[in-house]
Each structure stands twice: as C-alpha cells, then as structure tokens.
C-alpha cells in the first residue's frame, strides 16, 4: 500500500488548470470549508476487504473481496467514494485523489465452450467394439487414432445433437503393451493337466472312464470347461444312501455350489503352480498379473475372468486371487496408460475433432511435477506457472501473437475443467483478466465524485496514427517520402509535433492550424485510439484532454478538451475547449 499526500497551497492553481469537471469546480470554488489536498493511493488487499464491508450489495462485496478488484459490473466509480470518505474524513471540497486499483476485465466468451463441457467417457464397451488388445486392456494402443472411432460413439450417445455442440471425449491411451503380465484363456490341454492331477494325486475314482473329465474340481478336457453342476458331485445312490465326492456330504445345495466355486479356483491355482514354476512377484519393478479366462457349465455355458498375482516365489510359487470371478472382461496390467481427452464439435452431420485446443493428459501433469500429485491445478499450483513450459515444447517455432487454448482440471473446493487462452509474446503467457487502472476522484464539498476524464500527452505513435490515416484515407500525396509527416493537418511523428507554419497544413481545407489540429485529434486520433469510448460513466460526462506539441518557428505546447458525444463503436468527439497554451 502506497500513500502520498501533497497539499496545495494555492487552490487557484487547480481551478485554473484544464479540468473537465468545470461545473463541479465552479461550485467548489464558492465553498469556504474543508481541508484541500491532492493525493495518490494504491489499493492493497486490506483495502478491498474494507471496501467490501462498506457496501450493502452482497454480490458486489463478495466479488470485490474475493478478486481484489473492481469490474464493469462492480465499478470503482460506485464503490470507492464511500471508502475515500472513510479514509479521509477531514478532506473537503477541491480535494483530488488519484487511486490505482485492479480491474477485472473478464475472460473471452469463447472460452465458455471449453469450460465444464459436456463430457463423454469412452467405455469398456467402446474398447470392446475394437476387439483384440484394446478390448482386453481397455485402452487405445500405439497407432490407434481415437478420432477414427470416437465420432461414431458420440453420434450414438448424442442422437439429438445440433450444430456447434461441443463434447470432451475422455479416454485412456497406452504407447504399447509393455508389462510382463499374462493374459490367458484356459484350454483343453490345461484342463487335462488338472484331470491327470486328480487321477494321480487325489482319487482316480473321480476321473471318468475316458480319462478326460473329473468331478473333484470339475475339469473336463473334452468339453473344454469346468462342470459346475451339483448333481455331478454324486458318485453313487443306493436306496436312500447317496455317496458324494469328498467334502460334499452333509451340505446344503447352496453350500455345495459355494464349494464348487472354491475348488474351481483351487484347480486354477494348481494349474498356475505347474505352468509357471519360476513365477516372481515382480519383473523389472512391475507387478506380474495372471489374467485368466475359463468356461463353466451348469446347464448353460458361462465365461468367467479372474486375476491372480504371484505373492511369493518358491517351489511352487504362491498365487493369490486379486479380482473375480466375474463375467465382465477383467484384465489387470502394469502397462502405463495415460488419461487423455480431445474436444469434438458437431458440424450438423458428423462429430469432428477440434483444432486449436489441447486437453492436458495425466502424463502432462506428472511431467510438471507438483500438479501431478492430484492431476490438477489449484491456487497453490497455478497453470500460468507450468503450462508455458509445455507449450514451448509443443510449439518451438511460435511467433508473437500466436494463441492457443489449453484445457485443464482446476481444484477450488471441487475439481472442474477450465479452458484458458495462452498467447505468445516473447514467451507463452496465460490470459490475464486483471489490469492496473487509475481513476481520479474529486470532492465536491459534499461527497467524493468519480472523474472519468482521460488525459494524455500525444506520443510519436499518436502522430503516426494521423499520418497513416491521411495516407490511407485522404491522399497519400500529403505524406512525405519517409512516411512520418503529412501536410494535410501538419502531424509529424519524427519531430513529435504539429507543424503549424503556413504551408505545413492544407489551408485550402482548414481555415487555421487550430481547425487542422482539431480535425486530426477529434476525427482521427481519438476514434482510432478509443474505439469503445462511452459518453458517460455513472452519469458523469466523459471528456478527453489531449496535450500536444507544435512548431511555428518556435516550440509550443497546447491542449484541447473533447467530449464524447456518441459512444463507440465509431464514437464521436466534439471540441469543447482549446487549443489552450500550456
């Protein structure tokens, strides 16, 4: 917070200056009370909180305090005067304050299309429709192009889409299937291995006469499945006596079904021990999963999926069930899969992948470091601190003025998708909706009043605007060979002045140099420089006071005061005073 108060000893100097609030100053001149001063003040965080406390408008209070800024909806002209009154209770008429503050201009409206969009999550069924490893690992792989598949899935999901609808498709992608995990479907030969084990090590009576099926686990190599029927666990019935396979006698049918399920998994563990005697829990740091598919028969056929992992090596190795059995395809993998997303837009007939917008992947967050902890940004991990480095890699030949949209997840109480514009200006920079502004306030003897007057001294670029306008819109014969001076109104950017000598402006068009300068500033410079000028702010007329240099054989300095009499676009500025010698 910076404060500077400069006391004015001679009020008449203020009143004699070129002030656009003439009527207010006339009234102020009549007063004889109050303590007059001129000060500058930069608002800080505590000031915004104090200003919020002074207003009865809850929405305005929340916005000003949360954003530490004013906006078009909540302007400084409305909410600052009461604070100045509280800060400077001793100051009265003729006091002038120039206050610097933050102004929130808002975000470009088109970013709304990318912020919290309609989301489409590519499903297991979608990957299943692709078949092969895509179905097994539920991901796009390698050279798979999501845009070759997603448009059809979006069309099915959104049959009533209208032109320009936008959706964010979210999916997983693997560069390659590169882990040591096993994906295997039990074959007849595997079932025969189990049958032979029952014959040799458990009870040969449990094996059928063909030697291809057994009833302890239910493995049947001939049919290529596990028999899950309770009735097939009966060895013999004599009168009222029933001989069951070991373990089934005395159980309810529900308990027998559960035992069948348990023994089936025991059979798979045996098969794993025999088939992978050298199994290790990890290979090169990656967990080894055994994704097993098998068929059963209980009057109808079923296909199940289970996932095992080796928890200890040995003779045999130890295997434990991780997931399943499930009739849904279940595959565990340590293949690195990246969460990605692309924006699509409906053109009225088909969905097309959008260009010019990039959705950060989980890998992007990881590469950035801290944001990878939760794969999102927040107030402590800001996108503007990380995304530019990524864009440098993506666009190594970016030129000043280039723009792109980056969408990312942002946490602020909840996690949402935000789309943000980044622009290249000697480096990538995030769009900043905040700008520094300074407004002038005057005390009219009763209260503080916002003064919307714009004052500036013409620079070389301002004179060049006039020169270029004359060359492009009046007649280029007025412009010198250097392109820095025009003899229509006498503006020159090289000497940064108006040449008001006879012959330096067109006296067949203008009656005097004053008329020429009035035209140059009022009809060319101000409309070009301030195309969005407004006629009033908070009910107070808007004036522009322009200071400029002249040359008539000697240097001179003048000012002109214009009032905005028609708002932009194509605003009109009318001279109300000047030129006045400074």
Protein Blocks (a to p, Z undefined) as FASTA:
>chain_A
ZZdddddfblmlmmmmccfklmlmmmmmmpcgdjdddddddddfklmmmmmmmpcblklm
mmmmmnopadfklcfklmmmmmmmmmmmmbcehiacdddddddebjafklmmmgopaddd
ddfklmmmngpjllmnopaehjbcfklmmmmmmmmmmmmbcehiacdddddddfbacbfb
dcddddfklmmmmmmmmmmmmommlpcfkopacfknopafknopacfbfklmpfbdehjb
ccddehjgopafklmmmmmmmmmmmmmmmmmmmmmmmbcfbgghiacdddddddddehia
cddddddddfbgcdddddddfbdcdfbdcdddfbdcdddddddddehjaccddehiacdd
fklmmmnommmmnopadfklcfklmmmmmmmmmmmmbcehiacdddddddehiacddddd
dddehiacdddfbdcdddddddehjaccddfbdcddddfklmmmmmmmmmmmmomklpcf
kopacfklopafklopadfbghiacfklbgbfklmmmmmmmmmmmmmmmmmbcfbeehia
cdddddddddehiacddddddddfbdcehiadddfbdcddZZ
